[in-house]
Amino acid sequence: MQEQDTYYLNEICTQNALYTQQTGRKKKCLTHTFGCQMNERDSEILFGFLAQMGYEKTDIEAEADLVLFNTCCIREKAESKVLSHLGELKKLKQKNPDMIIGVCGCMMQQKGMADMIRSSAPYVDLIFGTHNLHHFPKYLYDVYQGKGRQIEVLDKEEGVQEGLPSYREYPFKALVNIVYGCNNFCTYCIVPYVRGRERSRKQADIVQEVKQLVADGVVEITLLGQNVNSYGLDLQDGTTFAGLLQELDQIEGLRRIRYMTSHPKDLTEELVKTIAESSKVVDHFHLPVQSGSSRVLDLMNRRYTKEHYLHLIDMIRKYMPDAAISTDIIVGFPGETEEDFLETIDLVQKVKFDSAFTFVYSKRTGTPAARMEDPTSLEEKKERLQRLNDALSDISRDINDKLQDTVVEVLVEGPSKTNEAMLSGRTTTNKTVIFAGEPSLIGQIVSVKITEAQTWILKGALAE
Ligand code: SF4
C-alpha cells in the first residue's frame, strides 16, 4: 500500500473515531457488488479500507453513511441495474445529504461512462475505476475535506499493488488474485479494455498471502485471473502457473486449491500433469469453450479449434479420468448458423460436461463483435439456448446419478439457500451437496453419503 494512501486512511479513521465519540454511533457503509469474482475480491479490498477507517457494515441503505457501487460491464443488464439503483438512492440522499455515494469498477473504465454519471447523477460524490482502486482513501478524504466531487478514472494500470487491506467474507475460504488484466481480446469481451494488460503478482507475494490465510483458518483458496494459465509469463523470470501450484501444494493446513479462469489455448500438458499430481488442486476443470464451431471460435478470436479443445479434454481424462469438467458457452454469436450451433451440441455430447454457464450473446459496445453482422433473431437464439440447456441437463443428470450412494468430501459453506435448516457445501468437483447437520460444521470438510442425485445438486446425509 502506498504511503500517501495510508496517510489518508489514518486521517479518516481519526475523524470517524471523533464522530463516534460525539454521536455514540459508528458510521455505516454498504457495498453493492456486481459481476465476477474479480469484483467480489475488489469489494473485499474496498471494505477492508472501510473497516480500517472505522466503518461498520450494514445491509440497510437508509442507515448507510456511505454507499459504494462496484460495477460490472460484461452485460448491459448489469449497467442498467446500477443506473436505476442510483436513481433510487437520490431520494435517500435528499433525506440525508451527508450520505456519500460512490461508483467504481469496470463500468467506470468504459469510455464515456464516468462522464455520463458525472452529468446525469450530480449526487454521486465519488467516481473511480479499477486501475486506481487503491487511491480510494484519498478520494474519500478529499470529499470529507469539502473539496467537492472526486472523479478520477485512469486510462492505464498502475502495476500491481501489494499490502492492501482486506475484509474476507468467509473465515474458511478465500479469493486470491494472482494475475490482473487480460491480453486475449476475445472479440465479444470488454474486459481487456477495462482491466488493462496482464500483470502477474510475484509468486513469493502470493505464497506469503496464502500462508497467512491458512494461519488465519482458511482451508480453501480460489486463485483468480482472467486467464490463470498465462500467470507469470509477463514476469519473464520463468514463473509459471504450474510452478505456483506446486509451491502452494506444499503449504501445510491448506486443503483445497481452486482457480479461475482457465483459457483453453494456454492449457498445457505440463499443467494438467501438475494438477493430477497435486494433492490439493481440486479435480475440477472449468474450461470455457464458448462455441463448438471452429468457424465461430475464429470469429471470437479464441485461438483454438473444436478439435484442439477435444484434444485437451482427452488429455484431462488421460491424467484424471474422474475429474469434473464445466464450461461457459455463448449461443447466438453474430453470424452463428444452425450448423455452427449443431457443432456446439456435438461438442457438448462428446465432452459430457458436468455443468455449464450458458448465455445468449449480449452485445458490448466498443468490442469488435458489436460491429459484426448479426442476422439471427433473438427468438431463434433463445430457442437454441433452450435446446443446449436441455442437452446439458440430461448429461449432468446422468453424471450425478452415478454418484448415488457414494461418499464424497464436502467443504461446508453455510445454510442452504433454499432451506435454511439444511447445510450446503461443495465437493472437490464443485458439486453442491445439501444435507442435514449442525451449523458448527460450517467451514469443515466432512464426508457425506449421496442419497438423492438431482440434475444440478446432490442431496445427502453425513456419513458415519
Ligand atoms: S480471455 Fe477473452 S473472455 Fe476472458 S477476459 Fe480475456 S478477453 Fe475476456
Boltz pocket constraint, residues with backbone or C-beta under 6 A from the ligand:
constraints:
  - pocket:
      binder: B
      contacts: [[A, 182], [A, 183], [A, 184], [A, 185], [A, 186], [A, 189], [A, 190], [A, 191], [A, 192], [A, 226], [A, 227], [A, 263]]
      max_distance: 6.0
